[in-house]
Amino acid sequence: MALTQSQRNQIASYKVQIEGYRKDLQNLKDQKKRTADNYSNNIKNTKDPNSKRSYRQSKITAVNNYVNQIEAKKKQIEYIKNNIKNIKG
């Protein structure tokens, strides 16, 4: 079955959305790495045990936040891919 022009346009729109989500995903991964590196440097450069503990906990929280955001973007991409499959039949 051939796709109508409307369906082709919808698929093209979905592909643009996926590309945007992939860029967002890469940005989140880069931010996660920078944040983890910053916390690692703070942990390494401080002498106070309480500060180290606080930095470690903050690092865990921040990294988990990024992981959740990354997973959400991946789910959005999969959702759109399923929409494209449904359109194609």
C-alpha positions as CSV (number, residue, x, y, z in Angstrom):
1,M,0.0,0.0,0.0
2,A,1.4,3.3,-1.0
3,L,1.6,6.1,1.5
4,T,-0.4,9.3,0.9
5,Q,1.3,12.6,0.8
6,S,-0.2,13.4,4.2
7,Q,1.3,10.3,5.7
8,R,4.7,11.0,4.1
9,N,4.5,14.6,5.6
10,Q,3.6,13.2,9.0
11,I,6.5,10.7,8.9
12,A,8.9,13.5,7.9
13,S,7.7,15.6,10.8
14,Y,8.2,12.7,13.2
15,K,11.8,12.2,11.8
16,V,12.5,15.8,12.5
17,Q,11.2,15.4,16.1
18,I,13.4,12.3,16.5
19,E,16.4,14.2,15.3
20,G,15.7,17.0,17.9
21,Y,15.3,14.4,20.7
22,R,18.6,12.9,19.7
23,K,20.3,16.3,19.9
24,D,18.7,16.8,23.3
25,L,19.9,13.3,24.3
26,Q,23.5,14.1,23.4
27,N,23.3,17.4,25.3
28,L,22.0,15.6,28.4
29,K,24.9,13.1,28.2
30,D,27.4,15.9,27.8
31,Q,25.9,17.8,30.7
32,K,25.9,14.6,32.9
33,K,29.6,14.1,32.2
34,R,30.5,17.7,33.0
35,T,28.5,17.6,36.2
36,A,30.0,14.3,37.3
37,D,33.5,15.7,36.5
38,N,32.8,18.9,38.5
39,Y,31.6,17.0,41.5
40,S,34.6,14.6,41.3
41,N,37.0,17.5,41.3
42,N,35.1,19.0,44.3
43,I,35.3,15.8,46.2
44,K,39.0,15.3,45.4
45,N,39.9,18.9,46.3
46,T,38.1,19.2,49.6
47,K,39.6,18.1,53.0
48,D,36.5,18.2,55.1
49,P,34.8,14.8,55.5
50,N,31.4,16.4,55.8
51,S,31.9,18.3,52.5
52,K,33.0,15.2,50.8
53,R,29.9,13.4,52.0
54,S,27.7,16.2,50.8
55,Y,29.4,16.4,47.4
56,R,29.1,12.7,46.9
57,Q,25.4,12.8,47.7
58,S,24.9,15.8,45.5
59,K,26.7,14.0,42.7
60,I,24.5,10.9,43.0
61,T,21.4,13.0,43.0
62,A,22.5,15.0,40.0
63,V,23.6,12.0,38.0
64,N,20.4,10.1,38.7
65,N,18.4,13.2,37.6
66,Y,20.3,13.1,34.2
67,V,19.7,9.4,33.9
68,N,16.0,9.9,34.4
69,Q,15.9,12.6,31.8
70,I,17.9,10.5,29.3
71,E,15.5,7.6,29.8
72,A,12.6,9.9,29.2
73,K,14.1,11.1,25.9
74,K,14.7,7.5,24.8
75,K,11.1,6.6,25.6
76,Q,9.9,9.6,23.5
77,I,12.0,8.4,20.6
78,E,10.6,4.9,20.8
79,Y,7.1,6.3,21.0
80,I,7.6,8.3,17.8
81,K,9.2,5.3,16.1
82,N,6.1,3.2,16.9
83,N,3.9,6.0,15.5
84,I,5.9,5.8,12.2
85,K,5.5,2.0,12.1
86,N,1.8,2.4,12.6
87,I,1.5,4.9,9.8
88,K,3.5,2.6,7.5
89,G,1.2,-0.3,8.4
